[in-house]
Every structure is written in structure tokens, then in C-alpha cells.
Amino acid sequence: MKQILGISDKTLLALKNKTTMFREGQDWRRKGASARSPLQWNSEAVERAFTNWKRPAPSTVETFEAAEAK
């Protein structure tokens, strides 16, 4: 997948883990029964998700600026 999308393994996994871009069962699945087994990607679904995903608006992202320093 990294070659199709033109991104690194690290970036691909970060997008999987830290965004809602990719869905388990639709875009990826595990090759085995273990939670640590390698991932298998659905290239057509992933390319479509990568192309169509929109970043959240900055105003909707929670930051620490609103919290007072103690």
C-alpha cells in the first residue's frame, strides 16, 4: 500500500491508528487470528479512502490553548 499511495509504512500506520481514514473490515484486516499478525490491505478501498478523506476543521480539534496553565 505504501507504494501505491506514495507514503512510508510509518505514515500509513499512523493514518490507520490516529485518524478515521481507514476502517477495519473494509480497508484492512489481519492476516491471522493474533492481534499482532500482519495487516492485509484492500488496495481499491484504501486508495478511495485516502483520496476522499477530509481533515477535520482546525476549530473542531481540541487543543490545550483553552486550558489555563497551573
PyMOL Python script that loads the backbone (N, CA, C, O; Angstrom):
from pymol import cmd

cmd.read_pdbstr("""\
ATOM      1  N   MET A   1       0.801  -1.194   0.000  1.00  0.00           N
ATOM      2  CA  MET A   1       0.000   0.000   0.000  1.00  0.00           C
ATOM      3  C   MET A   1       0.846   1.261   0.000  1.00  0.00           C
ATOM      4  O   MET A   1       0.497   2.253  -0.639  1.00  0.00           O
ATOM      5  N   LYS A   2       1.954   1.219   0.715  1.00  0.00           N
ATOM      6  CA  LYS A   2       2.778   2.428   0.790  1.00  0.00           C
ATOM      7  C   LYS A   2       3.254   2.862  -0.590  1.00  0.00           C
ATOM      8  O   LYS A   2       3.364   4.060  -0.851  1.00  0.00           O
ATOM      9  N   GLN A   3       3.536   1.917  -1.476  1.00  0.00           N
ATOM     10  CA  GLN A   3       3.998   2.262  -2.821  1.00  0.00           C
ATOM     11  C   GLN A   3       2.858   2.825  -3.663  1.00  0.00           C
ATOM     12  O   GLN A   3       3.067   3.753  -4.444  1.00  0.00           O
ATOM     13  N   ILE A   4       1.666   2.278  -3.514  1.00  0.00           N
ATOM     14  CA  ILE A   4       0.511   2.766  -4.270  1.00  0.00           C
ATOM     15  C   ILE A   4       0.175   4.198  -3.865  1.00  0.00           C
ATOM     16  O   ILE A   4      -0.106   5.042  -4.715  1.00  0.00           O
ATOM     17  N   LEU A   5       0.208   4.467  -2.543  1.00  0.00           N
ATOM     18  CA  LEU A   5      -0.134   5.802  -2.042  1.00  0.00           C
ATOM     19  C   LEU A   5       1.041   6.770  -2.055  1.00  0.00           C
ATOM     20  O   LEU A   5       0.846   7.983  -1.986  1.00  0.00           O
ATOM     21  N   GLY A   6       2.263   6.242  -2.143  1.00  0.00           N
ATOM     22  CA  GLY A   6       3.448   7.086  -2.139  1.00  0.00           C
ATOM     23  C   GLY A   6       3.792   7.615  -0.761  1.00  0.00           C
ATOM     24  O   GLY A   6       4.285   8.735  -0.629  1.00  0.00           O
ATOM     25  N   ILE A   7       3.536   6.812   0.277  1.00  0.00           N
ATOM     26  CA  ILE A   7       3.840   7.213   1.652  1.00  0.00           C
ATOM     27  C   ILE A   7       4.629   6.101   2.336  1.00  0.00           C
ATOM     28  O   ILE A   7       4.702   4.986   1.820  1.00  0.00           O
ATOM     29  N   SER A   8       5.212   6.392   3.480  1.00  0.00           N
ATOM     30  CA  SER A   8       6.013   5.401   4.200  1.00  0.00           C
ATOM     31  C   SER A   8       5.123   4.464   5.026  1.00  0.00           C
ATOM     32  O   SER A   8       3.949   4.751   5.260  1.00  0.00           O
ATOM     33  N   ASP A   9       5.703   3.341   5.460  1.00  0.00           N
ATOM     34  CA  ASP A   9       4.997   2.412   6.354  1.00  0.00           C
ATOM     35  C   ASP A   9       4.550   3.131   7.613  1.00  0.00           C
ATOM     36  O   ASP A   9       3.420   2.957   8.070  1.00  0.00           O
ATOM     37  N   LYS A  10       5.433   3.933   8.169  1.00  0.00           N
ATOM     38  CA  LYS A  10       5.151   4.652   9.413  1.00  0.00           C
ATOM     39  C   LYS A  10       3.953   5.591   9.237  1.00  0.00           C
ATOM     40  O   LYS A  10       3.083   5.655  10.105  1.00  0.00           O
ATOM     41  N   THR A  11       3.908   6.308   8.132  1.00  0.00           N
ATOM     42  CA  THR A  11       2.811   7.222   7.856  1.00  0.00           C
ATOM     43  C   THR A  11       1.510   6.455   7.645  1.00  0.00           C
ATOM     44  O   THR A  11       0.464   6.864   8.149  1.00  0.00           O
ATOM     45  N   LEU A  12       1.563   5.355   6.911  1.00  0.00           N
ATOM     46  CA  LEU A  12       0.378   4.539   6.662  1.00  0.00           C
ATOM     47  C   LEU A  12      -0.209   4.029   7.981  1.00  0.00           C
ATOM     48  O   LEU A  12      -1.419   4.110   8.190  1.00  0.00           O
ATOM     49  N   LEU A  13       0.633   3.507   8.865  1.00  0.00           N
ATOM     50  CA  LEU A  13       0.154   3.004  10.148  1.00  0.00           C
ATOM     51  C   LEU A  13      -0.347   4.131  11.042  1.00  0.00           C
ATOM     52  O   LEU A  13      -1.314   3.945  11.781  1.00  0.00           O
ATOM     53  N   ALA A  14       0.288   5.288  10.988  1.00  0.00           N
ATOM     54  CA  ALA A  14      -0.183   6.434  11.767  1.00  0.00           C
ATOM     55  C   ALA A  14      -1.572   6.868  11.295  1.00  0.00           C
ATOM     56  O   ALA A  14      -2.438   7.180  12.113  1.00  0.00           O
ATOM     57  N   LEU A  15      -1.780   6.887   9.999  1.00  0.00           N
ATOM     58  CA  LEU A  15      -3.092   7.238   9.463  1.00  0.00           C
ATOM     59  C   LEU A  15      -4.149   6.218   9.895  1.00  0.00           C
ATOM     60  O   LEU A  15      -5.284   6.585  10.199  1.00  0.00           O
ATOM     61  N   LYS A  16      -3.771   4.946   9.919  1.00  0.00           N
ATOM     62  CA  LYS A  16      -4.692   3.889  10.355  1.00  0.00           C
ATOM     63  C   LYS A  16      -5.036   4.043  11.830  1.00  0.00           C
ATOM     64  O   LYS A  16      -6.195   3.895  12.219  1.00  0.00           O
ATOM     65  N   ASN A  17      -4.036   4.340  12.649  1.00  0.00           N
ATOM     66  CA  ASN A  17      -4.219   4.360  14.099  1.00  0.00           C
ATOM     67  C   ASN A  17      -4.732   5.686  14.659  1.00  0.00           C
ATOM     68  O   ASN A  17      -5.388   5.693  15.700  1.00  0.00           O
ATOM     69  N   LYS A  18      -4.452   6.793  14.000  1.00  0.00           N
ATOM     70  CA  LYS A  18      -4.743   8.107  14.583  1.00  0.00           C
ATOM     71  C   LYS A  18      -5.830   8.891  13.860  1.00  0.00           C
ATOM     72  O   LYS A  18      -6.163  10.002  14.272  1.00  0.00           O
ATOM     73  N   THR A  19      -6.383   8.338  12.800  1.00  0.00           N
ATOM     74  CA  THR A  19      -7.460   9.019  12.076  1.00  0.00           C
ATOM     75  C   THR A  19      -8.603   8.035  11.859  1.00  0.00           C
ATOM     76  O   THR A  19      -8.506   6.859  12.210  1.00  0.00           O
ATOM     77  N   THR A  20      -9.664   8.527  11.288  1.00  0.00           N
ATOM     78  CA  THR A  20     -10.798   7.678  10.917  1.00  0.00           C
ATOM     79  C   THR A  20     -10.764   7.333   9.430  1.00  0.00           C
ATOM     80  O   THR A  20     -11.770   6.908   8.862  1.00  0.00           O
ATOM     81  N   MET A  21      -9.614   7.518   8.809  1.00  0.00           N
ATOM     82  CA  MET A  21      -9.489   7.320   7.366  1.00  0.00           C
ATOM     83  C   MET A  21      -9.765   5.883   6.932  1.00  0.00           C
ATOM     84  O   MET A  21     -10.497   5.655   5.968  1.00  0.00           O
ATOM     85  N   PHE A  22      -9.186   4.915   7.636  1.00  0.00           N
ATOM     86  CA  PHE A  22      -9.297   3.512   7.230  1.00  0.00           C
ATOM     87  C   PHE A  22     -10.130   2.730   8.236  1.00  0.00           C
ATOM     88  O   PHE A  22      -9.988   2.912   9.445  1.00  0.00           O
ATOM     89  N   ARG A  23     -11.000   1.861   7.731  1.00  0.00           N
ATOM     90  CA  ARG A  23     -11.884   1.063   8.578  1.00  0.00           C
ATOM     91  C   ARG A  23     -11.516  -0.410   8.502  1.00  0.00           C
ATOM     92  O   ARG A  23     -11.303  -0.974   7.429  1.00  0.00           O
ATOM     93  N   GLU A  24     -11.450  -1.009   9.687  1.00  0.00           N
ATOM     94  CA  GLU A  24     -11.178  -2.450   9.756  1.00  0.00           C
ATOM     95  C   GLU A  24     -12.337  -3.192   9.104  1.00  0.00           C
ATOM     96  O   GLU A  24     -13.502  -2.847   9.304  1.00  0.00           O
ATOM     97  N   GLY A  25     -12.007  -4.203   8.330  1.00  0.00           N
ATOM     98  CA  GLY A  25     -13.019  -4.993   7.643  1.00  0.00           C
ATOM     99  C   GLY A  25     -13.377  -4.448   6.271  1.00  0.00           C
ATOM    100  O   GLY A  25     -13.860  -5.187   5.413  1.00  0.00           O
ATOM    101  N   GLN A  26     -13.146  -3.178   6.064  1.00  0.00           N
ATOM    102  CA  GLN A  26     -13.412  -2.559   4.767  1.00  0.00           C
ATOM    103  C   GLN A  26     -12.110  -2.240   4.043  1.00  0.00           C
ATOM    104  O   GLN A  26     -11.934  -2.598   2.879  1.00  0.00           O
ATOM    105  N   ASP A  27     -11.204  -1.570   4.737  1.00  0.00           N
ATOM    106  CA  ASP A  27      -9.942  -1.142   4.127  1.00  0.00           C
ATOM    107  C   ASP A  27      -8.779  -2.057   4.483  1.00  0.00           C
ATOM    108  O   ASP A  27      -7.828  -2.184   3.711  1.00  0.00           O
ATOM    109  N   TRP A  28      -8.850  -2.690   5.641  1.00  0.00           N
ATOM    110  CA  TRP A  28      -7.764  -3.572   6.079  1.00  0.00           C
ATOM    111  C   TRP A  28      -8.306  -4.677   6.982  1.00  0.00           C
ATOM    112  O   TRP A  28      -9.402  -4.572   7.532  1.00  0.00           O
ATOM    113  N   ARG A  29      -7.519  -5.730   7.119  1.00  0.00           N
ATOM    114  CA  ARG A  29      -7.820  -6.818   8.044  1.00  0.00           C
ATOM    115  C   ARG A  29      -6.519  -7.474   8.457  1.00  0.00           C
ATOM    116  O   ARG A  29      -5.479  -7.243   7.839  1.00  0.00           O
ATOM    117  N   ARG A  30      -6.568  -8.274   9.477  1.00  0.00           N
ATOM    118  CA  ARG A  30      -5.400  -9.033   9.934  1.00  0.00           C
ATOM    119  C   ARG A  30      -5.311 -10.326   9.141  1.00  0.00           C
ATOM    120  O   ARG A  30      -6.333 -10.925   8.806  1.00  0.00           O
ATOM    121  N   LYS A  31      -4.094 -10.758   8.839  1.00  0.00           N
ATOM    122  CA  LYS A  31      -3.884 -11.998   8.091  1.00  0.00           C
ATOM    123  C   LYS A  31      -4.128 -13.233   8.945  1.00  0.00           C
ATOM    124  O   LYS A  31      -4.467 -14.294   8.421  1.00  0.00           O
ATOM    125  N   GLY A  32      -3.960 -13.102  10.257  1.00  0.00           N
ATOM    126  CA  GLY A  32      -4.133 -14.233  11.154  1.00  0.00           C
ATOM    127  C   GLY A  32      -5.058 -13.903  12.304  1.00  0.00           C
ATOM    128  O   GLY A  32      -5.680 -12.840  12.323  1.00  0.00           O
ATOM    129  N   ALA A  33      -5.152 -14.814  13.268  1.00  0.00           N
ATOM    130  CA  ALA A  33      -6.051 -14.626  14.402  1.00  0.00           C
ATOM    131  C   ALA A  33      -5.448 -13.736  15.487  1.00  0.00           C
ATOM    132  O   ALA A  33      -6.181 -13.204  16.321  1.00  0.00           O
ATOM    133  N   SER A  34      -4.155 -13.570  15.489  1.00  0.00           N
ATOM    134  CA  SER A  34      -3.470 -12.782  16.522  1.00  0.00           C
ATOM    135  C   SER A  34      -3.660 -11.282  16.284  1.00  0.00           C
ATOM    136  O   SER A  34      -3.750 -10.823  15.146  1.00  0.00           O
ATOM    137  N   ALA A  35      -3.718 -10.542  17.373  1.00  0.00           N
ATOM    138  CA  ALA A  35      -3.821  -9.081  17.276  1.00  0.00           C
ATOM    139  C   ALA A  35      -2.536  -8.462  16.735  1.00  0.00           C
ATOM    140  O   ALA A  35      -2.525  -7.294  16.347  1.00  0.00           O
ATOM    141  N   ARG A  36      -1.459  -9.237  16.709  1.00  0.00           N
ATOM    142  CA  ARG A  36      -0.178  -8.739  16.202  1.00  0.00           C
ATOM    143  C   ARG A  36       0.168  -9.304  14.822  1.00  0.00           C
ATOM    144  O   ARG A  36       1.279  -9.102  14.332  1.00  0.00           O
ATOM    145  N   SER A  37      -0.764  -9.999  14.204  1.00  0.00           N
ATOM    146  CA  SER A  37      -0.480 -10.552  12.880  1.00  0.00           C
ATOM    147  C   SER A  37      -0.421  -9.429  11.845  1.00  0.00           C
ATOM    148  O   SER A  37      -0.996  -8.362  12.060  1.00  0.00           O
ATOM    149  N   PRO A  38       0.263  -9.657  10.734  1.00  0.00           N
ATOM    150  CA  PRO A  38       0.421  -8.614   9.709  1.00  0.00           C
ATOM    151  C   PRO A  38      -0.923  -8.146   9.145  1.00  0.00           C
ATOM    152  O   PRO A  38      -1.921  -8.865   9.194  1.00  0.00           O
ATOM    153  N   LEU A  39      -0.920  -6.946   8.618  1.00  0.00           N
ATOM    154  CA  LEU A  39      -2.127  -6.381   8.020  1.00  0.00           C
ATOM    155  C   LEU A  39      -2.218  -6.754   6.549  1.00  0.00           C
ATOM    156  O   LEU A  39      -1.207  -6.916   5.864  1.00  0.00           O
ATOM    157  N   GLN A  40      -3.438  -6.883   6.086  1.00  0.00           N
ATOM    158  CA  GLN A  40      -3.712  -7.103   4.670  1.00  0.00           C
ATOM    159  C   GLN A  40      -4.627  -5.953   4.240  1.00  0.00           C
ATOM    160  O   GLN A  40      -5.672  -5.721   4.848  1.00  0.00           O
ATOM    161  N   TRP A  41      -4.229  -5.245   3.198  1.00  0.00           N
ATOM    162  CA  TRP A  41      -4.941  -4.048   2.765  1.00  0.00           C
ATOM    163  C   TRP A  41      -5.776  -4.312   1.520  1.00  0.00           C
ATOM    164  O   TRP A  41      -5.367  -5.091   0.659  1.00  0.00           O
ATOM    165  N   ASN A  42      -6.927  -3.682   1.412  1.00  0.00           N
ATOM    166  CA  ASN A  42      -7.773  -3.705   0.222  1.00  0.00           C
ATOM    167  C   ASN A  42      -7.370  -2.470  -0.585  1.00  0.00           C
ATOM    168  O   ASN A  42      -7.798  -1.356  -0.282  1.00  0.00           O
ATOM    169  N   SER A  43      -6.557  -2.670  -1.597  1.00  0.00           N
ATOM    170  CA  SER A  43      -5.933  -1.538  -2.301  1.00  0.00           C
ATOM    171  C   SER A  43      -6.946  -0.578  -2.914  1.00  0.00           C
ATOM    172  O   SER A  43      -6.745   0.635  -2.854  1.00  0.00           O
ATOM    173  N   GLU A  44      -8.018  -1.080  -3.499  1.00  0.00           N
ATOM    174  CA  GLU A  44      -9.014  -0.189  -4.108  1.00  0.00           C
ATOM    175  C   GLU A  44      -9.723   0.651  -3.057  1.00  0.00           C
ATOM    176  O   GLU A  44      -9.905   1.854  -3.240  1.00  0.00           O
ATOM    177  N   ALA A  45     -10.127   0.020  -1.954  1.00  0.00           N
ATOM    178  CA  ALA A  45     -10.826   0.743  -0.886  1.00  0.00           C
ATOM    179  C   ALA A  45      -9.900   1.752  -0.211  1.00  0.00           C
ATOM    180  O   ALA A  45     -10.323   2.863   0.109  1.00  0.00           O
ATOM    181  N   VAL A  46      -8.645   1.373   0.006  1.00  0.00           N
ATOM    182  CA  VAL A  46      -7.694   2.268   0.662  1.00  0.00           C
ATOM    183  C   VAL A  46      -7.399   3.480  -0.219  1.00  0.00           C
ATOM    184  O   VAL A  46      -7.348   4.607   0.274  1.00  0.00           O
ATOM    185  N   GLU A  47      -7.209   3.259  -1.483  1.00  0.00           N
ATOM    186  CA  GLU A  47      -6.934   4.387  -2.390  1.00  0.00           C
ATOM    187  C   GLU A  47      -8.124   5.341  -2.433  1.00  0.00           C
ATOM    188  O   GLU A  47      -7.945   6.558  -2.455  1.00  0.00           O
ATOM    189  N   ARG A  48      -9.324   4.796  -2.444  1.00  0.00           N
ATOM    190  CA  ARG A  48     -10.538   5.620  -2.439  1.00  0.00           C
ATOM    191  C   ARG A  48     -10.643   6.404  -1.118  1.00  0.00           C
ATOM    192  O   ARG A  48     -10.944   7.597  -1.130  1.00  0.00           O
ATOM    193  N   ALA A  49     -10.399   5.739   0.007  1.00  0.00           N
ATOM    194  CA  ALA A  49     -10.464   6.399   1.324  1.00  0.00           C
ATOM    195  C   ALA A  49      -9.401   7.486   1.443  1.00  0.00           C
ATOM    196  O   ALA A  49      -9.676   8.573   1.953  1.00  0.00           O
ATOM    197  N   PHE A  50      -8.187   7.198   0.974  1.00  0.00           N
ATOM    198  CA  PHE A  50      -7.077   8.153   1.044  1.00  0.00           C
ATOM    199  C   PHE A  50      -7.383   9.389   0.207  1.00  0.00           C
ATOM    200  O   PHE A  50      -7.082  10.510   0.617  1.00  0.00           O
ATOM    201  N   THR A  51      -7.974   9.191  -0.948  1.00  0.00           N
ATOM    202  CA  THR A  51      -8.299  10.294  -1.854  1.00  0.00           C
ATOM    203  C   THR A  51      -9.443  11.145  -1.324  1.00  0.00           C
ATOM    204  O   THR A  51      -9.408  12.369  -1.448  1.00  0.00           O
ATOM    205  N   ASN A  52     -10.450  10.522  -0.738  1.00  0.00           N
ATOM    206  CA  ASN A  52     -11.673  11.230  -0.346  1.00  0.00           C
ATOM    207  C   ASN A  52     -11.684  11.748   1.088  1.00  0.00           C
ATOM    208  O   ASN A  52     -12.572  12.522   1.447  1.00  0.00           O
ATOM    209  N   TRP A  53     -10.726  11.345   1.914  1.00  0.00           N
ATOM    210  CA  TRP A  53     -10.732  11.746   3.320  1.00  0.00           C
ATOM    211  C   TRP A  53     -10.451  13.229   3.463  1.00  0.00           C
ATOM    212  O   TRP A  53      -9.564  13.778   2.808  1.00  0.00           O
ATOM    213  N   LYS A  54     -11.218  13.863   4.326  1.00  0.00           N
ATOM    214  CA  LYS A  54     -11.035  15.302   4.594  1.00  0.00           C
ATOM    215  C   LYS A  54     -10.541  15.476   6.022  1.00  0.00           C
ATOM    216  O   LYS A  54     -11.073  14.870   6.953  1.00  0.00           O
ATOM    217  N   ARG A  55      -9.527  16.302   6.186  1.00  0.00           N
ATOM    218  CA  ARG A  55      -9.036  16.602   7.531  1.00  0.00           C
ATOM    219  C   ARG A  55     -10.116  17.341   8.300  1.00  0.00           C
ATOM    220  O   ARG A  55     -10.889  18.106   7.722  1.00  0.00           O
ATOM    221  N   PRO A  56     -10.169  17.107   9.630  1.00  0.00           N
ATOM    222  CA  PRO A  56     -11.143  17.872  10.426  1.00  0.00           C
ATOM    223  C   PRO A  56     -10.767  19.348  10.446  1.00  0.00           C
ATOM    224  O   PRO A  56      -9.589  19.699  10.381  1.00  0.00           O
ATOM    225  N   ALA A  57     -11.763  20.194  10.536  1.00  0.00           N
ATOM    226  CA  ALA A  57     -11.524  21.636  10.610  1.00  0.00           C
ATOM    227  C   ALA A  57     -10.741  21.947  11.880  1.00  0.00           C
ATOM    228  O   ALA A  57     -11.033  21.380  12.933  1.00  0.00           O
ATOM    229  N   PRO A  58      -9.754  22.835  11.805  1.00  0.00           N
ATOM    230  CA  PRO A  58      -8.952  23.160  12.988  1.00  0.00           C
ATOM    231  C   PRO A  58      -9.794  23.606  14.185  1.00  0.00           C
ATOM    232  O   PRO A  58      -9.414  23.376  15.333  1.00  0.00           O
ATOM    233  N   SER A  59     -10.929  24.239  13.919  1.00  0.00           N
ATOM    234  CA  SER A  59     -11.777  24.718  15.017  1.00  0.00           C
ATOM    235  C   SER A  59     -12.426  23.571  15.787  1.00  0.00           C
ATOM    236  O   SER A  59     -12.889  23.773  16.910  1.00  0.00           O
ATOM    237  N   THR A  60     -12.468  22.374  15.207  1.00  0.00           N
ATOM    238  CA  THR A  60     -13.086  21.231  15.883  1.00  0.00           C
ATOM    239  C   THR A  60     -12.077  20.386  16.650  1.00  0.00           C
ATOM    240  O   THR A  60     -12.461  19.459  17.362  1.00  0.00           O
ATOM    241  N   VAL A  61     -10.796  20.694  16.511  1.00  0.00           N
ATOM    242  CA  VAL A  61      -9.751  19.919  17.171  1.00  0.00           C
ATOM    243  C   VAL A  61      -9.471  20.521  18.543  1.00  0.00           C
ATOM    244  O   VAL A  61      -9.222  21.719  18.673  1.00  0.00           O
ATOM    245  N   GLU A  62      -9.518  19.668  19.564  1.00  0.00           N
ATOM    246  CA  GLU A  62      -9.278  20.136  20.925  1.00  0.00           C
ATOM    247  C   GLU A  62      -7.795  20.428  21.117  1.00  0.00           C
ATOM    248  O   GLU A  62      -6.939  19.635  20.727  1.00  0.00           O
ATOM    249  N   THR A  63      -7.507  21.565  21.715  1.00  0.00           N
ATOM    250  CA  THR A  63      -6.122  21.943  21.992  1.00  0.00           C
ATOM    251  C   THR A  63      -5.982  22.298  23.469  1.00  0.00           C
ATOM    252  O   THR A  63      -6.972  22.351  24.199  1.00  0.00           O
ATOM    253  N   PHE A  64      -4.768  22.536  23.894  1.00  0.00           N
ATOM    254  CA  PHE A  64      -4.507  22.931  25.267  1.00  0.00           C
ATOM    255  C   PHE A  64      -4.565  24.446  25.450  1.00  0.00           C
ATOM    256  O   PHE A  64      -4.435  24.930  26.574  1.00  0.00           O
ATOM    257  N   GLU A  65      -4.754  25.194  24.383  1.00  0.00           N
ATOM    258  CA  GLU A  65      -4.776  26.643  24.486  1.00  0.00           C
ATOM    259  C   GLU A  65      -5.906  27.141  25.382  1.00  0.00           C
ATOM    260  O   GLU A  65      -5.758  28.154  26.066  1.00  0.00           O
ATOM    261  N   ALA A  66      -7.024  26.437  25.380  1.00  0.00           N
ATOM    262  CA  ALA A  66      -8.171  26.870  26.183  1.00  0.00           C
ATOM    263  C   ALA A  66      -7.973  26.596  27.666  1.00  0.00           C
ATOM    264  O   ALA A  66      -8.587  27.255  28.506  1.00  0.00           O
ATOM    265  N   ALA A  67      -7.128  25.639  27.993  1.00  0.00           N
ATOM    266  CA  ALA A  67      -6.882  25.299  29.392  1.00  0.00           C
ATOM    267  C   ALA A  67      -5.903  26.286  29.997  1.00  0.00           C
ATOM    268  O   ALA A  67      -4.938  26.694  29.350  1.00  0.00           O
ATOM    269  N   GLU A  68      -6.149  26.659  31.210  1.00  0.00           N
ATOM    270  CA  GLU A  68      -5.227  27.569  31.902  1.00  0.00           C
ATOM    271  C   GLU A  68      -4.061  26.793  32.464  1.00  0.00           C
ATOM    272  O   GLU A  68      -4.238  25.697  32.996  1.00  0.00           O
ATOM    273  N   ALA A  69      -2.879  27.346  32.354  1.00  0.00           N
ATOM    274  CA  ALA A  69      -1.680  26.708  32.925  1.00  0.00           C
ATOM    275  C   ALA A  69      -1.740  26.829  34.435  1.00  0.00           C
ATOM    276  O   ALA A  69      -2.071  27.887  34.971  1.00  0.00           O
ATOM    277  N   LYS A  70      -1.425  25.759  35.107  1.00  0.00           N
ATOM    278  CA  LYS A  70      -1.472  25.768  36.578  1.00  0.00           C
ATOM    279  C   LYS A  70      -0.091  25.628  37.158  1.00  0.00           C
ATOM    280  O   LYS A  70       0.067  25.616  38.379  1.00  0.00           O
TER     281      LYS A  70
END
""", "prot")
cmd.dss("prot")
cmd.show_as("cartoon", "prot")
cmd.util.cbc("prot")
cmd.orient("prot")
